[in-house]
Amino acid sequence: MTTGLVITKQVHFRRGRAGRKALAEGAVPMGPPDLGSVPRISRLMALAIHMDDLVRRGEVADYAELARLAHVSRARMTQIMNLLHLAPDIQEEILNLPRWKGDRAPIREKMVRPIAGVADWRRQRGMWSAMKRLRFSHSPAAA
């Protein structure tokens, strides 16, 4: 009399050579969690600070040279560098904006440009607060 033998093993499919499916032993390996992406305005703020440091240290002659090196127009370079006109606390908030999952972050550079164009930091802070209230009250993250 013979009895059936049952072997239980955990397996998963993975991509093999040339994109072919291959059977692999064990559980499906977990990739890094999707934390979302750093908002573009945060990256641009960090870039502006870094580029300003390059000019201050004399490694780059001026913003025109930065524009050439970055392959952007001088007008675009001016837009990016104008972020440095924001009050220091606003710059810090921009650098520390939460990661964002979705199509568009609630705060974008185009929305911040008018604030950077105001010379009075008190007025900037008022405009920034109003814009944040408006943008974050309608965003999915606020729900």
Residue pairs with C-beta under 8 A, 6 or more apart in sequence:
9 25
10 25
10 26
10 27
11 23
11 24
11 25
11 26
12 23
12 24
12 26
12 27
12 28
13 21
13 22
13 23
13 24
14 21
14 22
14 24
15 21
15 22
16 22
34 101
35 99
36 98
36 99
36 100
36 101
36 102
37 99
37 100
37 101
38 97
38 99
38 100
39 97
39 99
39 100
39 105
39 107
39 108
40 105
40 108
40 109
41 94
41 97
41 105
41 107
41 108
41 109
41 112
42 94
42 95
42 96
42 97
44 80
44 83
44 109
45 83
45 91
45 94
45 95
46 95
47 80
48 80
48 81
48 83
48 84
49 84
49 91
51 60
51 63
51 66
51 80
51 81
52 81
52 84
54 60
54 66
55 61
55 62
55 63
55 66
60 66
60 69
63 74
63 77
63 78
63 81
64 74
64 77
66 77
67 73
67 74
67 76
67 77
70 77
72 80
79 109
79 113
82 113
82 116
82 117
83 91
83 94
83 109
83 112
83 116
84 91
85 116
85 117
85 119
86 94
86 112
86 115
86 116
86 124
86 128
87 121
87 124
87 125
87 128
89 125
90 115
90 124
90 125
90 128
93 128
94 107
94 112
97 105
97 107
98 141
100 106
100 141
102 140
106 135
106 136
106 138
106 139
106 141
107 131
107 132
107 135
111 131
111 135
112 131
114 127
115 124
115 127
115 128
115 131
116 124
118 124
118 127
136 142
